[in-house]
Amino acid sequence: MRKQLLLLFLPLLLLLSISVGAAPDLNRLPAEPLGRWMQLYSEESHLSVEEAYQLWQTGEFVPAKSATPALGLNADPVWLALTVDNTELEPLQRHLLIDTSWLDAIHIFVFHQGQKVQTLTRGDNYPAQGRNLLVTGWESSLDLAPGQTTLLMRLSTPDPWVAPVYLLDQQGFEDFARMRLFTYGLGYGFLLALIFYNAALYLGIKDGRHLVYALYLASFAAMNFSTTGHGLVWLWPEAVEWQRWAQPLLMILFASCGLFFAMYFLDIRQYWTSVYRLVLAILASVWSALVLTIMTGNQAAALLIAFSFMVVFTVLMLSMGWYRYRQGSVSARFYLIAMLGGTLGTLFTTLSTSGWIPFNEFTFRAVELGMLIEATLLALALASRIRRSQQKQLQAEQAANTDALTALFNRRALYYWAEELWKDPAGQLRPVTVLVMDIDFFKRCNDAHGHAFGDKVLQWIAGLLTDSLNEGALAARWGGEEFILLLPGQHLVEGQQLAENLLQQLREKTLSCGEEKVRITASIGVAEGSPGSSDLDELIHLADQALYQAKQEGRNRVVCAR
């Protein structure tokens, strides 16, 4: 019975084993990294292509553990093998895309039915002329004949070793390239807008924070431009040596600009001098070490310094923000939230390129997204600083133009604003009436009831004047117990009526000083002037003469200058 069941299921088991080990159908490959169909071999000593192919045939290659293999920094060269099956009767064209822009050397060998039919060389170590400008990775067009084809690829770099391998038809490649161009263009456009905006603000208001922030954003854009491969494709296709050193150099430049911005933005030199000096010492050491690695040609050491410095950079940026936040800095709150976005983005990208978490479009480009969030929040933080600065300036101007006790304009502000009172909104010249008020026997009041009560009297009268003003009129404390009102567009009769109403309100009101009721009176002089026949000083002089006459006639009355 067991033999019969074994004979029954043997064909099914054989078919299943064949299907599991079979090469994937070329027409059914997804538009995603193909790691689950690939095998890899880490090269301990240099292998020829024939030796590598022999190792693959004998089963020395091991299956990749993820859709995108990632082995971290300074990994040994790795061979990748991918076998696909063209079930059509004619060759099929496909785009082989290795979507890692910083790989130094990529050697691609195409085997069809055991015979090597094509060899391709790509990577940063070679000029980028003829490279496909639509993508930032390394693209090769392949004509895959009917039957099984094996792609044997050797990838080497001292940078993080990451290998997202795609095999796309024409439509899939165009869709991939279009989405990449759109997302990169959106990110670069946003960064450029912020750079120009902050540069313009610096030119306009001369605040150095905006200049340093613009340089910080520009350094990130330059670093990202190099890392993604856009620089090699579009700007320096022949500068192979520069491309090898661009990444560590621009990484260190970005981190340096970030530290300078943080110290400037958070006023670290003033509030945390020891860390300010420490940061300067670290920057000097890092740049000296980088120059030494360039002089000795040790690219691996330069990359190690750059990636290590990025860790130190992150710790310092967060530490300075937390310290200033604990000190009560309002700007540090915005700063810390912004840094959290950038730090998380950097962390995801670092972990994905190191192989600690799955490598995909989101985890790899998390640093870009985090930086865009950080840049937006820092721009808001800078805008908040501008608003607070403007508010302080406005408060200072108000303090300079306002009498502290009564909250009325002082003499300086009165002269500043009075110039416009001679013109109505339509630009026509109009009359202005001036009232000068003096509190009767104010010194006696102070002597009898104290200066605190005297201040209360001044504040009460200031409120009375403010409530009596029409739109466009001005009230000011002229000095001591004297007040002045400017009434644009009003004639002498109207000014006299207002003055009588003010005196009547004073007569009807008493102020309490302990259990005693105190009545306050005042004398008022009124004068009218018109442009061309008098100026403000002359008009005030006339009203002051009328006030003097009111005092001579017994006080507590209004006198108009004729």
C-alpha positions in Angstrom: 0.0 0.0 0.0 2.8 2.4 0.9 4.6 1.6 -2.4 1.4 2.4 -4.3 1.0 5.7 -2.6 4.7 6.6 -3.2 4.3 5.7 -6.9 1.1 7.8 -7.0 2.7 10.9 -5.4 6.2 10.6 -6.9 5.3 12.5 -10.2 3.7 15.2 -8.1 6.7 15.5 -5.9 9.0 15.6 -8.9 7.0 18.3 -10.5 7.0 20.4 -7.3 10.7 20.1 -7.0 11.2 21.1 -10.6 8.9 24.1 -10.2 10.7 25.2 -7.0 14.1 25.1 -8.6 13.0 26.5 -12.0 14.1 29.9 -13.2 11.3 32.6 -13.0 9.4 33.4 -16.2 10.8 36.7 -17.7 7.3 37.9 -18.5 6.1 37.5 -15.0 8.8 39.2 -13.0 7.5 42.0 -10.8 8.7 45.7 -11.0 10.5 45.4 -7.7 14.0 44.2 -6.5 14.6 40.6 -7.4 16.6 39.5 -4.4 14.4 36.5 -3.7 15.4 35.0 -7.0 19.1 35.8 -6.6 22.1 34.0 -5.1 25.3 35.6 -3.9 28.9 34.7 -3.1 31.2 36.9 -1.0 34.6 37.0 -2.6 37.5 36.5 -0.2 40.1 36.5 -3.0 39.8 37.8 -6.5 37.9 35.4 -8.9 37.8 35.4 -12.6 34.3 35.2 -14.2 35.0 31.6 -15.2 35.8 30.7 -11.6 32.8 32.5 -10.3 30.5 30.8 -12.8 32.0 27.4 -11.8 31.3 28.1 -8.1 27.7 29.0 -9.0 27.2 25.8 -11.0 28.6 23.7 -8.1 26.1 25.3 -5.6 28.6 27.5 -3.7 26.4 30.5 -4.0 23.8 31.0 -1.3 20.3 32.5 -1.6 19.9 36.2 -0.9 18.1 36.8 2.4 16.1 39.8 1.3 14.7 41.5 -1.8 17.6 43.9 -1.6 20.8 42.4 -0.2 22.7 44.9 2.0 26.0 44.1 3.6 27.1 47.5 5.1 30.3 49.5 4.9 33.6 48.2 3.5 32.1 44.8 2.5 34.1 42.4 0.3 33.2 42.3 -3.4 30.1 40.1 -3.9 29.0 38.0 -6.9 25.3 37.9 -7.7 23.6 35.3 -9.9 20.1 35.7 -11.4 18.7 33.1 -13.8 15.5 34.0 -15.9 13.6 32.1 -18.5 12.4 33.6 -21.7 9.5 31.4 -22.7 8.8 33.3 -25.9 10.1 32.3 -29.4 11.9 35.6 -29.9 14.5 37.6 -27.9 13.0 40.0 -25.3 14.5 43.3 -24.5 14.8 44.2 -20.8 16.4 46.9 -18.7 18.8 45.6 -16.1 18.9 48.3 -13.3 21.2 48.1 -10.3 19.7 51.0 -8.4 22.7 52.0 -6.2 24.5 55.0 -7.5 27.7 54.8 -5.5 28.9 51.3 -6.5 32.6 51.7 -7.6 32.7 48.8 -10.0 30.0 46.7 -11.6 30.9 43.8 -13.9 28.0 42.1 -15.6 28.4 38.8 -17.5 25.5 37.4 -19.5 25.4 33.6 -20.0 22.9 31.9 -22.3 22.7 28.2 -22.1 26.2 28.0 -20.5 27.9 30.4 -22.9 29.0 33.9 -22.1 27.4 36.2 -24.7 27.8 39.7 -23.3 30.1 41.6 -20.9 29.3 45.1 -19.4 31.2 47.4 -17.1 29.6 50.1 -15.0 30.3 52.0 -11.8 31.8 55.2 -10.3 35.3 54.1 -11.3 34.4 54.7 -15.0 33.2 57.8 -16.9 29.4 58.1 -17.0 29.2 59.0 -20.7 26.4 57.1 -22.3 24.7 56.4 -19.0 20.9 56.6 -18.9 20.0 60.0 -17.6 16.5 59.0 -16.5 17.7 57.0 -13.5 20.3 57.5 -10.9 21.3 53.8 -10.7 23.2 51.7 -13.3 21.1 50.7 -16.3 22.0 48.2 -19.0 19.8 47.2 -22.0 19.8 43.5 -22.6 18.4 41.3 -25.4 17.5 38.0 -23.7 17.3 35.1 -26.1 14.6 32.3 -25.8 15.5 29.9 -23.0 17.3 30.4 -19.8 19.8 33.3 -19.3 22.0 33.7 -16.2 23.2 37.1 -15.2 26.4 36.9 -13.2 27.3 40.3 -11.6 30.3 41.3 -9.5 29.7 44.4 -7.3 32.4 46.2 -5.2 32.6 49.4 -3.3 34.0 50.7 0.0 30.7 52.5 0.5 27.7 50.7 2.0 27.2 47.6 -0.2 23.5 47.6 -1.3 22.2 45.8 -4.4 18.6 46.5 -5.5 18.4 44.7 -8.8 15.5 45.2 -11.3 14.8 43.6 -14.6 12.1 45.8 -16.3 10.4 45.9 -19.6 10.2 49.2 -21.5 6.9 50.3 -19.9 8.0 49.3 -16.4 11.3 51.2 -16.8 9.6 54.3 -18.0 7.1 54.2 -15.1 10.0 53.7 -12.6 12.1 56.6 -14.2 9.1 58.9 -14.3 8.3 58.4 -10.6 11.9 58.9 -9.6 12.3 62.1 -11.6 9.1 63.5 -10.1 9.9 62.7 -6.5 13.5 63.9 -6.8 12.4 67.0 -8.6 9.9 67.8 -5.9 12.5 67.4 -3.2 15.2 69.5 -4.9 12.6 72.2 -5.8 11.5 72.4 -2.2 15.1 72.7 -1.0 16.0 75.3 -3.6 13.0 77.4 -2.7 14.0 77.4 1.0 17.6 78.2 0.1 16.7 81.2 -2.0 14.0 82.3 0.5 16.5 82.3 3.4 19.2 83.9 1.3 16.8 86.7 0.4 15.8 87.2 4.0 19.5 87.5 4.9 20.0 90.2 2.3 16.9 91.9 3.5 17.2 91.9 7.3 20.9 91.0 7.7 20.2 88.2 10.2 23.2 85.8 9.9 21.0 82.8 11.0 19.3 82.8 7.6 22.6 82.8 5.7 24.0 79.9 7.8 20.7 78.0 7.4 20.8 78.5 3.6 24.3 77.1 3.5 23.1 74.2 5.7 20.4 73.4 3.2 22.7 73.9 0.2 25.2 71.5 1.7 22.5 68.8 2.1 21.4 69.3 -1.4 25.0 68.9 -2.7 25.5 65.8 -0.6 22.3 64.3 -1.8 23.0 65.2 -5.4 26.3 63.3 -5.2 24.9 60.3 -3.3 22.0 59.8 -5.6 24.3 59.9 -8.7 22.7 63.0 -10.2 26.0 64.8 -9.9 27.9 62.2 -11.9 25.2 61.9 -14.5 24.4 65.6 -15.0 27.4 67.7 -13.8 30.7 65.8 -13.7 30.3 62.7 -16.0 34.1 62.6 -16.6 35.3 63.5 -13.1 35.7 59.9 -11.8 38.3 60.8 -9.1 36.0 63.6 -7.7 33.1 61.2 -7.6 35.1 58.8 -5.4 35.8 61.5 -2.8 32.6 63.5 -3.2 30.5 61.5 -0.8 32.8 61.6 2.3 33.7 65.2 1.6 30.2 66.4 1.1 28.9 64.4 4.1 31.4 66.1 6.4 30.6 69.5 4.8 26.9 68.9 5.5 27.5 67.9 9.1 29.8 70.9 9.6 27.3 73.4 8.2 24.6 71.8 10.4 26.7 72.2 13.6 27.5 75.9 12.7 23.8 76.5 12.1 22.8 74.9 15.4 25.4 76.9 17.4 24.3 80.1 15.8 20.6 79.4 16.0 20.7 78.3 19.7 23.3 80.9 20.8 25.6 78.1 22.0 28.7 80.4 22.1 26.9 82.5 24.7 25.1 79.9 26.7 27.3 76.8 26.5 30.8 77.9 25.9 32.5 74.6 26.7 30.5 72.7 24.0 31.1 75.5 21.6 34.8 75.0 22.0 34.4 71.2 21.8 32.5 71.4 18.5 35.2 73.6 17.0 37.9 71.2 18.1 36.0 68.2 16.6 35.5 70.0 13.3 39.2 70.8 13.1 40.1 67.2 13.9 37.7 65.7 11.3 38.7 68.0 8.5 42.4 67.4 9.2 41.8 63.6 9.2 39.9 63.9 5.9 42.7 65.9 4.3 45.1 63.2 5.4 43.1 60.4 3.9 42.8 62.3 0.6 46.6 62.8 0.5 47.2 59.1 1.1 44.4 58.0 -1.2 42.6 55.9 1.5 39.0 56.2 0.4 37.8 53.5 2.8 39.2 55.5 5.8 37.6 58.7 4.5 34.2 57.0 4.4 34.7 55.5 7.9 35.5 59.0 9.2 32.5 60.5 7.4 30.0 58.0 8.7 31.4 58.1 12.2 31.2 61.9 12.1 27.5 61.7 11.1 26.9 59.8 14.4 28.8 62.5 16.4 26.9 65.2 14.4 23.5 63.7 15.3 24.4 63.4 19.0 25.8 67.0 19.2 22.8 68.5 17.4 20.3 66.8 19.7 22.4 67.6 22.8 22.7 71.3 22.1 18.9 71.5 21.4 18.0 69.7 24.6 20.4 71.8 26.7 18.9 75.1 25.4 15.4 73.7 25.8 16.1 73.0 29.5 17.3 76.6 29.8 13.9 77.7 28.6 14.7 78.8 25.0 11.6 79.0 22.9 13.5 78.5 19.7 14.9 75.2 21.1 11.4 73.7 21.1 11.0 74.1 17.4 14.6 73.0 16.9 14.2 69.7 18.8 11.1 68.7 17.0 12.8 69.5 13.6 15.9 67.5 14.6 13.8 64.5 15.5 12.5 64.3 12.0 15.9 64.6 10.5 17.5 62.2 13.0 14.8 59.5 12.4 15.2 59.8 8.6 19.0 59.4 8.9 18.6 56.5 11.2 16.3 54.6 8.9 18.6 55.2 5.9 21.7 54.1 7.8 20.0 51.0 9.1 18.7 50.0 5.7 22.0 50.5 3.9 23.8 48.6 6.6 21.4 45.6 6.3 19.9 45.9 9.7 16.4 46.6 8.4 14.9 45.9 4.9 16.1 48.1 2.2 13.4 49.7 0.1 12.4 53.0 -1.5 11.0 54.4 1.8 13.8 53.3 4.2 16.6 54.4 1.7 15.1 57.8 1.0 14.0 58.3 4.6 16.9 60.7 5.1 15.5 63.0 2.3 12.0 62.9 3.8 13.4 63.5 7.3 15.5 66.4 6.0 12.5 68.0 4.2 10.5 67.8 7.4 13.4 69.2 9.4 14.0 72.0 6.9 10.3 73.0 7.0 10.2 73.0 10.8 13.4 75.0 11.1 12.1 77.5 8.5 9.1 77.9 10.8 11.4 78.3 13.8 13.3 81.0 12.0 10.1 82.7 11.1 9.0 82.5 14.7 12.3 84.2 15.7 11.5 87.0 13.2 8.1 87.4 14.7 9.4 87.6 18.2 12.1 90.0 17.1 9.5 92.2 15.4 7.3 92.1 18.5 10.2 93.1 20.7 11.1 95.9 18.3 7.5 97.0 18.3 7.3 96.9 22.0 10.5 99.0 22.2 9.1 101.5 19.8 5.9 101.7 21.8 7.9 102.2 25.0 9.9 104.9 23.3 6.7 106.7 22.1 4.4 106.1 25.0 4.2 107.6 28.5 4.7 104.7 30.9 2.2 106.0 33.5 -0.7 107.0 31.3 -0.2 104.9 28.2 -0.7 108.1 26.1 1.7 109.2 23.4 4.7 111.3 24.7 5.9 114.5 23.2 8.3 112.6 20.7 5.5 110.5 19.3 3.1 113.5 19.1 5.5 115.3 16.8 6.1 112.2 14.7 2.4 111.6 14.0 1.2 115.2 13.9 2.7 115.7 10.4 0.0 113.6 8.9 -2.9 115.3 10.7 -2.8 118.3 8.4 -4.0 116.1 5.5 -7.3 114.3 5.2 -7.5 110.8 3.6 -8.1 112.4 0.2 -4.9 114.4 0.5 -6.7 117.8 1.0 -5.3 120.3 3.6 -7.6 120.7 6.6 -7.7 122.7 9.9 -6.4 121.3 13.2 -7.6 122.3 16.6 -5.3 122.0 19.7 -6.4 121.6 23.3 -3.8 122.1 26.1 -5.0 120.9 29.5 -3.4 121.5 32.9 -4.7 120.0 36.2 -5.4 122.7 38.7 -3.3 122.8 41.8 -1.8 119.4 41.1 1.3 120.0 43.3 -1.0 120.7 46.3 -2.9 117.4 45.5 0.4 115.5 45.5 1.5 117.1 48.8 -1.8 116.5 50.5 -2.6 113.0 49.3 0.7 111.5 48.2 2.2 110.7 44.8 0.4 107.4 44.5 -2.9 109.3 44.5 -1.4 111.8 42.1 -0.5 109.0 39.7 -4.1 107.8 40.0 -5.4 111.2 39.0 -3.2 111.3 35.9 -4.3 107.8 34.8 -7.9 108.7 35.3 -7.7 111.9 33.2 -5.7 110.0 30.5 -8.6 107.5 30.3 -11.1 110.3 30.1 -9.2 112.0 27.2 -8.8 108.7 25.3 -12.6 108.0 25.6 -13.4 111.5 24.3 -11.3 111.3 21.1 -12.8 110.9 17.7 -11.1 108.7 15.0 -7.9 110.3 13.9 -7.4 112.5 16.9 -4.3 112.3 19.1 -3.8 112.6 22.9 -0.5 113.0 24.6 1.0 113.7 28.0 2.9 117.0 27.4 4.8 116.8 30.7 4.0 116.7 34.4 0.3 117.4 34.8 -0.2 118.8 31.3 -2.0 117.0 28.4 -2.5 118.0 24.8 -5.1 116.9 22.2 -4.8 117.3 18.4 -8.2 117.3 16.6 -7.7 117.1 12.8 -10.5 118.5 10.7 -12.2 120.2 13.6 -12.7 124.0 14.0 -12.3 126.1 17.1 -16.0 125.9 18.1 -15.9 122.1 18.0 -12.7 122.0 20.1 -14.2 124.4 22.6 -17.3 122.2 22.9 -15.1 119.1 23.6 -13.1 121.0 26.2 -16.3 122.1 28.0 -17.6 118.5 28.0 -14.3 117.4 29.6 -14.5 119.9 32.3 -18.1 119.0 33.0 -17.1 115.4 33.5 -14.4 116.4 35.9 -16.8 118.5 37.9 -19.2 115.7 38.3 -16.7 113.1 39.4 -14.9 112.7 42.8 -12.0 110.4 43.5 -11.6 108.5 46.7 -8.4 108.9 48.8 -9.0 106.7 51.8 -12.2 108.0 53.3 -11.8 111.4 51.8 -13.5 112.5 48.5 -11.3 114.6 46.3 -12.6 116.7 43.4 -10.3 117.5 40.5 -10.5 120.4 38.1 -8.5 121.6 35.1 -7.9 124.6 32.9 -7.9 124.2 29.1 -6.6 126.4 26.3 -7.9 125.9 22.7 -6.5 127.2 19.4 -7.2 126.5 15.7 -4.6 126.5 12.9 -4.5 125.8 9.2 -1.6 124.7 6.9 0.2 127.6 5.3 -0.7 130.1 8.1 0.7 128.3 11.1 2.9 125.3 12.1 2.4 122.9 15.0 4.7 124.7 17.4 3.0 128.0 16.7 -0.4 126.4 17.2 0.6 124.8 20.5 2.0 128.2 21.6 -1.3 129.9 21.0 -3.2 127.2 22.9 -0.7 127.5 25.7 -1.3 131.3 25.9 -5.0 130.6 26.1 -4.4 128.1 29.0 -2.3 130.8 30.8 -5.2 133.2 30.5 -7.6 130.5 31.9 -5.4 130.2 34.9 -5.3 134.0 35.3 -9.1 134.2 35.2 -9.5 131.7 38.1 -8.9 128.2 36.6 -11.5 125.5 36.0 -12.4 127.0 32.7 -11.9 127.0 28.9 -10.3 129.9 27.0 -10.0 130.0 23.2 -7.2 131.8 21.4 -8.7 134.3 19.0 
